[in-house]
Each structure stands twice: as structure tokens, then as C-alpha cells.
Amino acid sequence: MTDSPNHKVYFVPGLHRGLKVLELLGAAGEAMSISDIGRAMGLSRSSAFRLVYTLRHMEFLKESEQKDTYTLGARVLNLGFAYLNQQPIATIARPHLASLRDKTGVSAHLSVLEGQDVLYLGSHQARTGYVSNMVTGTRVKAYVIPVGWVLLTALDDAELKAFCAGQKMVPTTEHTPTTYTELKAKVASVREQGYVFSRGFHEPGGSSVAAPVRNNTGRVVACVNVSGPDSGFDFDQLDSLYIAETRATALQISRGLGYLGDN
């Protein structure tokens, strides 16, 4: 966002610091003490204490199991889900994902590319025991998973190279691309085929089918996928059921966004 000419008048430093505390704890992935927070933000202990006190009072922070340390509270999660639920594409996709889940018997998801991550906007878990560990709000590095490769088809070569340059690509399985050239090949394959089927690409014993969702201009803006343990799939019906239904669902959601193409 571009700063207003009256930025110094409108800007509220206290609110900014409070929100930075939430970002700090979210990025830390572990509990932090008031002293830790103060050092990380360049604040005195008394200033950090007041911020933590206020956020804790509002239930955006809570005390962790370790004495005098704090983690994010439930209200942050509530805001996150409210944001996800307000995304128009999530609203359009919801009934289609439920139908896809019921037809295939495995979990169905909607995700988008946010920075370097895949962000799961919606997740309809299987009604059987064949559930997925990807739930609404989950983030995964996009280069790692086939869903990410689908979403990265929206980038041209220069954008994809910049995407790779900004991070260290660490393998999680033998299928993980760890260079721009390898990722480019994965993305090109998805672009040509129109979907991706993976078996053990992200983690052993798990399978998925993913297909792109397009907006009214034809640009890939989201991904639909079904996923779960191998035991939840009937691989004899891979083409006729899982791939066909996933692609059909992605096209239905695309239609809801104004896309007029055939696939």
C-alpha cells in the first residue's frame, strides 16, 4: 500500500506495534517471553509488557505452558477464519467441494498462491477415516507440493525464476524440485496436461489429484484437489473418477468466476 501524504498524521504507532507483536509470535512458531518480544522489536520491557497485557486482555494472546511466555490466542484464529470465509472464491467453491468430497470419498480442498506459499482456503474432509492432514488455513511451501505446481502455472518464466531466487528449496521427498530448472519442468508438465496426479510426491503413502481454477481472463487463480492416504483411493478409477471429477469441479468453480473456456 502506498503511504498517504498525511501518513504521519493518520498512522497509529501503538496499533502498528500491537499488530507487529502478533506477526512476530506467528512467525516464531513458539512461545516468547516479554523480554524476547521487547528485544525482537527494539522496545523497552515496559513497552512490551503493555502491548502483551493489552493483547492478552483481548484474548489475542494467551499464556503458554511455560511460565511467563505467550503464544497466539483463539481470537487470532477467529479472525483468520473470518478472512478466509469472506473470500468470494471460497464462497463459490464451497458447495462444489462438498460434492467432490461426496463423489470421490476423499477430502477435497481449495487453495491459492500467497507469496511463496500455498494457502488452503477451504477443506472438506472425507466422511470416512480417509481424511487429509491439509485443513483450512494450512500453509505449505508452493515448490514442495503438486498443488503448488498447479498454482505456479500462473507465472511466466521470469516470475517463476524470481520465485525460486527468493528462497532455499529444500527437498522433502525424491520428487521435490530443488532448482528453478526442475520446478519449471514440473510446472510445464502440469500446464500441458491440465492437472497433476501425485502418489508419494509430498509424503509417502499419500495421493492427490489437483486441477487449476481460472478467472474470467483465463488466469489460474486457485487450485482444487482431492487428497488422502493411498488406502482411500481406488486406483482402478483414477481417470474415470478422481481425475474427471476434480477437473470438472475446478471448471464449475471457474465458471462461477466468469471463465468461459473449456478446461
N, C-alpha and C positions, 0 to 999 in steps of 0.2 A: 504494500500500500504506500502511495506517495504521501509524504508529510504535507499537512496543510500549511499555508503561510502563517497561520496563527498557532502552529504546533505547540509552542511554549505556553500559550495561554490555555489551550484545550487539554494538553497532556496531563494525566494524573499520576505522578510518580509512585504514590503509595499503592494504587491499584496495579500499576506495572510491576512493582516488586512482589506483590502478593501472587500475581499470576506466574511470575518467574519462579517463585518457590514451588508451585505446582509442577511446572515444566521440569525443574531441577529434580524433584523427587520421582517424577515419571521416568526421566532418563536414567536415574541412578539404578533403578531396579532393586533397591534395597533400602532399609530404614536408615535415616540420618538423624543425628543429634542437632540441637540448636546451634552448637558450635560449628558443626560440619556445614550447616546451611549458611551461617554467617561468613565462614571462610570462603566458601564457594561463590558467594555473591558479593564479597567485599564489604560486608556490613558489620557493625558492632554487634556484640552478643545481645545487647538490649534491644536493638532494632530488629534483629532476627527473632527474638523472643516475642515481640509484639505481633509480628507477622504470623508466626506459628500459633500464638494464642488466638488471634482473630480467626484464622482458617480452621483451627480445631473447634472453636466455638460454633462455627457454621457447618461443621462436620465435613469439611473438605479435606481435613487431615484427621488422623487418629493415632493414638499411641500404639506402638508395636509391642511385641512380646518382650523385646529387650528394653530395659528401663531407660527412660528419658530419651527415647528415639521415636521417630514419627514416620508414618507412611501415608499414602493417599487414602482418603476416606470414601465412603459409599457415594457421597454426593457427586464426586468427580465422575464416577461410573455412570450415575444417572444422567449427567449432562452429556456424556459420550454417547449413550444410547439414544438420548433425545436428538442429538445431532444426526446420528445415523438414520433414525426413523423419519427425519424431516427431509432427507434427500429424495427428490422426486423419483429417481430411478428405482430406489428401494421400494417405494410405494407401488410403482408399476409392476415390479418384478415379483412381489410377494405371492400373489395367487398362482403365478406360473411356476415358481419354485416349489410351492406346496404340491402342485400337481405333478411336477417332475419327480419329486421325492416319492409320491404315492405310486407312480407308474414304474419306477425302477427299483424301489425298495431300499435305496441307499440315500445317504444325505445329499442335499442339494444346496448350492451356495451361489451368492452373487458377490463379486469383488471388483475393486477398482485399483488403478495405479495411483499411489500418492507418494511423490518423491521417488525414493529408491525402494519403496515397499509395496507389497500387495496388502490392501486393507479389505477385510471381509465386511461388507455392508449388511449382508443377510445370510442366515444359515437356518435351513430346515432339516433338523436331524431325523434320521431314519426312525421309524416306529418300532423297528426290531432292535436287536442288540448290535446291529452293524452300523454303529454311529461313527462319525468322523471327529477328529480332535480339533478341527477348524470350526470355531464358533464366531458369532458376530463380534466384531471388534478386534479379532486376531490380526496381527501384522506379521508378515514373513518377507524376507528379502526377495525381491522380484526375480533376480537372476537364478535363484535356487530352485524354484518350482515351475512346473509346466503352466500353471495359471499365469504366472508372471510372464512367461514367454508369449502367451496369447496377448496379454495386455501390452507388451512391448512391441507388438506389430504396429502399434500406432505411431512409433518413432521412425524417422528416417535414419540413414546410416550415420550421419553426423551427430544426431541426437543420441543414438544408441552408443556411439563411441564416447560421447560426453558422459552418458550414464555410467559406463564402465569405468571411466577415468576417475570418477568421484568416489570410488570405494574399493576395498580389498575383497576380491572374490575368493572365498574360502570354500572348498568342496565339502558337501555333506554326504554325498554318495558318489559312486563312479560315474554317474550320469550328469553331475553338476558341471556346467560350463565355468571355467575359471579365467577365461580371456575374452576379449572383445570378439575375436575371430570365432571362437567356439559358440559364444552366445548368439552372434549374428547368424550362424548356421542353424541353430535351434529355432530362432525367430523366423528365418526364411522358410524353414520346413513347415512351421505352423501356418505361415501366410499362404503357402502354396496349397496345403492340404485343407485348410479351413477349420481345423480342430486339432487337438492332440490327445492321444491316449497314452497314459503312462502306467507302468507297472513296476513299482520299486524305484521310481526315479527320485522321489523325495525321501522315502523311508522304506526299508524292507517290509514286505507283506502288505503294502498298501497300493491301491489302484485308483485311477481317476480318469475322467473324460472331461475336457474343457473346450469351450467354443466362445468366440467373440460376440459381444453385443455392440451394435453400431448406432450412431445417432442419425439425424436427418441428413447430414452431409456425407454419411458413409464412414465416418471416422470411428475406429474402435475406442469405446469409452468404458467398457466393462467386460466382465467375463462371467459366464455361467459354467459351473462344473458340478459333477457328481463325484463323490469320493467315499472311500471306506476301506475296510480290510478286504483282502482278496477273497476271504470266505463269504463276503456279502455279495459277490458278483457271480453271475452265470456267464462265463466267458464264451459259451456257445451262442449267446445272444448279444455279443459285443456290438456288432454292426447294426443288427435289426432293432435292438432296444436301447442300449446305453448311448451309443453314438448318435443314432437317429433322433432319440428323444431330447438329448442335450442340445443338439443343433437346432431342432425345432423350437425348443423353449427359448434359446438365445434369439432366434428370429422373431418369435412372438413379442419378446421384450423390445427388440429393435423396432418392430412395427409401432409399439407404444411410444417410441421416441421419434417417430416420423420417418423411419427408414423405409425406402420403397424398393430396395434391391431384393434379389432372390436368395442370397446367402451371406 
